[in-house]
Amino acid sequence: MAMNRLANLTSFLVMDIARQARALPNAIHFEIGEPDLKPSPKVLEALLEATQKAQVQYTESLGLMALREKIAAFYQRRYGVTVAPQRIALTVGTSGAFLVTYALLLNAGERLLLTDPSYPCYKNFAYVLDAQPVFVPIDATSRYQLSVAQAEYAVRTQAGIKAMQISSPTNPIGNLYDVENLRDLMAFCENHGLYFISDEIYHGLVYDQPAHTALEFSDNAIVINSFSKYFCLPGLRLGWVILPEALMRQAEMLLQNLYIAAPTLSQYGALAAFDEDYLAQVTATYRTRRDYLYAELAQLFKIEAKPDGAFYIWANISDYATDSQAFARHLLQEIQVATTPGIDFGQHQAQAYLRFAYTRELPHLQEGVARLRRLLPP
Amino acid sequence: MAMNRLANLTSFLVMDIARQARALPNAIHFEIGEPDLKPSPKVLEALLEATQKAQVQYTESLGLMALREKIAAFYQRRYGVTVAPQRIALTVGTSGAFLVTYALLLNAGERLLLTDPSYPCYKNFAYVLDAQPVFVPIDATSRYQLSVAQAEYAVRTQAGIKAMQISSPTNPIGNLYDVENLRDLMAFCENHGLYFISDEIYHGLVYDQPAHTALEFSDNAIVINSFSKYFCLPGLRLGWVILPEALMRQAEMLLQNLYIAAPTLSQYGALAAFDEDYLAQVTATYRTRRDYLYAELAQLFKIEAKPDGAFYIWANISDYATDSQAFARHLLQEIQVATTPGIDFGQHQAQAYLRFAYTRELPHLQEGVARLRRLLPP
């Protein structure tokens, strides 16, 4: 019998919760992992102009060279890293980048090192391709970072691990990897013939220190990012992946066959997305919210890792409940507060956590906090 | 050793040829499988309005219900078929529909019945998922249709065939399946527990007779279509798949995980795409070109199947050459006429054919014909 590629597939719970919450007119939305801020007006202008020109033909499969060049320039400006635009492929969101990357690197039965918790779709991309995730638990004891010792143990005890995938800042915790640890993990991968995949989608939404791209440390890193978070354009479905040059031809074939190309208007719109003044405001807005919500939630829940970035807070609810999904349902029913249960992100200590997103304006967050205060015993 | 999912992957040759042709300022483009006509002005208005409203958030994974309802109404109006909008999922082009459908139906090692020739990506979606295409040759002797006898033979001799995939009108030939044959193939699939997948992307571009959707004959048919051809919106990357109700929950999970959702602006734009007056003009324009180019090419090449639809002519070049790729290269070099070699679409008689697309205005087609006349011996 063939393995059932869907047997382990998990629903992306947060989408189901978001749907329930949308049906409640007074819901407070801490569940949503997409920015509420409008994108730069320059992007909207570029989209209008491209629409007026009826830019609805396919682009090349790797995407508009002008946009790939702008992305390369962004890496130079932001990180001081030189990336050839030829190594950048535009994708249908980071979703497209993950599918293409995993299809490139992993054959059926081969393994992908992931952290538990992590973004729930990573493992599901692997399952669809009959590749096997190997979960390494991360928690407060390691400041929510995978360690070289853990990776070494995984590689020693499980055959066929071909790649390691992390995100920094992480989803759902929001912590950044320490630079030394990032460098050590990458060196470990190089030494053991593993590909290192760095999901940097929350770069830009980092509040207290500069973020480092994995490309600062090796050209063999595979870096994935998108216009969905920092650039406030989730519905454009536009991301990118930066690959070692040797993988580009196969990546292009996969993109041709699996996508033809990323959406054309989105690509023209994104040409205007590197609007630094506007982006600085985006960061400042989310920093203010992070400061507010972290201070408030820390009085209600144990928060072991103050988030460095992204727009999430990982709150330990074990003083109140032992089942995160039941507790999330309880909050939704009793006070119309929508959150994402920890079990959306893995198994390890997952029942003890909720993820709170600060993707709404301060008064909305304040109302949510007030409701939580009323419901939860002091 | 794990099977290499990329080992059999083929480059989508037409994309490479298109790139070479774009570099030639005086090239004649018979290679391009995308409409040159602008979309309905109503679509552009809807896109402008959605952009002004900054509609760049994610939609639900299955897509905007308003658009799914419009698609359902289109099936009622066009074919007299009632389809619940709940059975319609919006996808990232037909590309997204194929990936989700094959992932739903086929586990690793299981088989998919395809015709040879056919759209080159079908098999590559299967390869990426470690599913195995079973190719059934079609040619002039069967008027380029798969027959029940062929399907029966395939199922009798090869284990694990789970689904049959056809397109009508076909790419690359443009012929429609006879209604009786379509019905017989579908009955065969029902009787043998196979899923029947009908790629109807060229519906609307059918010139001499009404086209029939597979949904007229069974609710178990899986129908795939998009806004890329008839609606002249390839760059929107928006398609749809209609599935049996029992598959919808798993389809939604796959869409959530693999795509999050189809592009948002595209979905709002497509709300205005069912502009019947405009669509009638699109059909008339391509009919005129079909009539012209078919009459002309029939004097230069053997054309065994006058195309009923799509925007392709499948021309037998065996009076001139025995290698379709070399002949296509010859035409591109000598007279800057770009075509697609038959081998892009399969193996069966593939060296004997070129595909000509009529996706440019008449004077452009006329210039191409004049160049061919000058080059080819009478």
Interface residues (C-beta under 8 A of the other chain):
Chain A: A2 M3 N4 R5 L6 L9 T10 S11 F12 M15 R19 E34 K38 P39 L44 L47 L48 T51 Q52 A54 Q55 V56 Q57 Y58 T59 E60 S61 V92 G93 S95 L99 A103 L104 N107 A108 G109 E110 P120 C121 N124 F125 V128 L129 D130 G160 C232 L233 P234 G235 L236 R237 Q250 M253 L254 Q256 N257 L258 Y259 I260 A261 A262 P263 T264 L265 S266
Chain B: A2 M3 N4 R5 L6 L9 T10 S11 F12 M15 R19 E34 K38 P39 L44 L47 L48 T51 Q52 A54 Q55 V56 Q57 Y58 T59 E60 S61 V92 G93 S95 L99 A103 L104 N107 A108 G109 E110 P120 C121 N124 F125 V128 L129 D130 G160 C232 L233 P234 G235 L236 R237 Q250 M253 L254 Q256 N257 L258 Y259 I260 A261 A262 P263 T264 L265 S266
